[in-house]
Amino acid sequence: MGTCLPSVITNAMQILKLQPVHIRNQSDVPRGHFAVYVGDTQKKRFVVPISYLNHPSFQDLLQQAEEEFGFDHPMGGLTIPCKEETFVDLASRLNHL
């Protein structure tokens, strides 16, 4: 996993840079955060701190996203292929670290 870490983070940052300017500049994404779309069928948008990129559990989700979507994210942003409840649980745990 340690050798994949720079690749996963780099890929996530490249995906975020590929978003159209009007999406990246939305006022509801504060500095130091980024938006992700989560869900199996219906995607829900979450705004999360960039610090999540340092956590192995979040990196696992990014790896899954890379395997499933590559750089072709259907929502125009970073799409994470997991259940919303799973993501909320992970985010809750990361917020308490």
C-alpha positions as CSV (number, residue, x, y, z in Angstrom):
1,M,0.0,0.0,0.0
2,G,2.9,2.4,0.8
3,T,4.0,2.3,-2.8
4,C,0.5,3.1,-4.1
5,L,0.0,6.1,-1.8
6,P,1.5,8.8,-4.0
7,S,-0.3,7.4,-7.0
8,V,-3.7,7.4,-5.3
9,I,-3.3,10.9,-4.0
10,T,-1.9,12.2,-7.3
11,N,-4.8,10.6,-9.2
12,A,-7.4,12.1,-6.8
13,M,-5.8,15.6,-7.2
14,Q,-5.7,15.2,-11.0
15,I,-9.4,14.3,-11.0
16,L,-10.2,17.4,-8.9
17,K,-8.2,19.6,-11.3
18,L,-10.2,18.2,-14.2
19,Q,-13.5,19.4,-12.8
20,P,-15.0,22.3,-14.8
21,V,-14.1,25.7,-13.3
22,H,-17.8,26.5,-12.3
23,I,-17.8,23.3,-10.2
24,R,-14.5,23.8,-8.5
25,N,-15.3,27.4,-7.6
26,Q,-18.6,26.7,-5.9
27,S,-18.8,28.7,-2.7
28,D,-20.0,25.7,-0.7
29,V,-16.5,24.1,-0.9
30,P,-14.3,25.9,1.6
31,R,-10.6,26.2,1.2
32,G,-8.9,23.0,2.3
33,H,-11.8,20.8,1.3
34,F,-13.0,19.0,-1.8
35,A,-16.3,17.5,-3.0
36,V,-16.9,13.8,-3.6
37,Y,-19.9,11.9,-4.9
38,V,-20.8,8.8,-3.0
39,G,-23.4,6.1,-3.5
40,D,-24.2,2.9,-5.4
41,T,-27.0,4.2,-7.7
42,Q,-28.0,7.7,-6.6
43,K,-24.9,9.8,-5.9
44,K,-24.8,12.2,-3.0
45,R,-22.3,15.0,-2.8
46,F,-20.1,15.4,0.3
47,V,-17.6,18.1,1.1
48,V,-14.6,16.7,3.0
49,P,-11.3,18.0,4.3
50,I,-8.2,17.4,2.2
51,S,-6.6,15.8,5.3
52,Y,-8.7,12.7,4.5
53,L,-6.3,12.0,1.8
54,N,-3.7,11.0,4.4
55,H,-5.9,8.3,6.0
56,P,-5.4,4.6,4.8
57,S,-9.1,3.9,5.0
58,F,-9.9,6.9,2.7
59,Q,-7.0,5.9,0.4
60,D,-8.6,2.4,0.1
61,L,-11.8,4.1,-1.2
62,L,-9.8,6.2,-3.6
63,Q,-8.1,3.0,-4.9
64,Q,-11.6,1.5,-5.5
65,A,-12.6,4.6,-7.3
66,E,-9.5,4.5,-9.5
67,E,-10.2,0.8,-10.3
68,E,-13.8,1.4,-11.2
69,F,-13.8,4.8,-12.9
70,G,-10.2,5.7,-13.8
71,F,-10.3,9.3,-14.8
72,D,-13.8,9.0,-16.3
73,H,-15.9,10.1,-13.4
74,P,-19.6,10.3,-14.4
75,M,-20.4,13.2,-12.0
76,G,-17.6,15.4,-13.2
77,G,-15.9,15.1,-9.8
78,L,-14.4,12.4,-7.7
79,T,-16.9,9.6,-7.5
80,I,-16.5,7.0,-4.7
81,P,-18.2,3.6,-5.3
82,C,-19.5,2.6,-1.9
83,K,-22.7,2.8,0.0
84,E,-23.5,6.2,1.5
85,E,-23.8,4.7,5.0
86,T,-20.3,3.2,4.7
87,F,-18.9,6.6,3.6
88,V,-20.7,8.5,6.4
89,D,-19.4,5.9,9.0
90,L,-15.8,6.3,7.7
91,A,-16.1,10.1,7.7
92,S,-17.4,10.1,11.2
93,R,-14.5,8.0,12.4
94,L,-12.0,10.2,10.5
95,N,-13.5,13.3,12.1
96,H,-12.8,11.9,15.6
97,L,-9.1,11.2,15.0
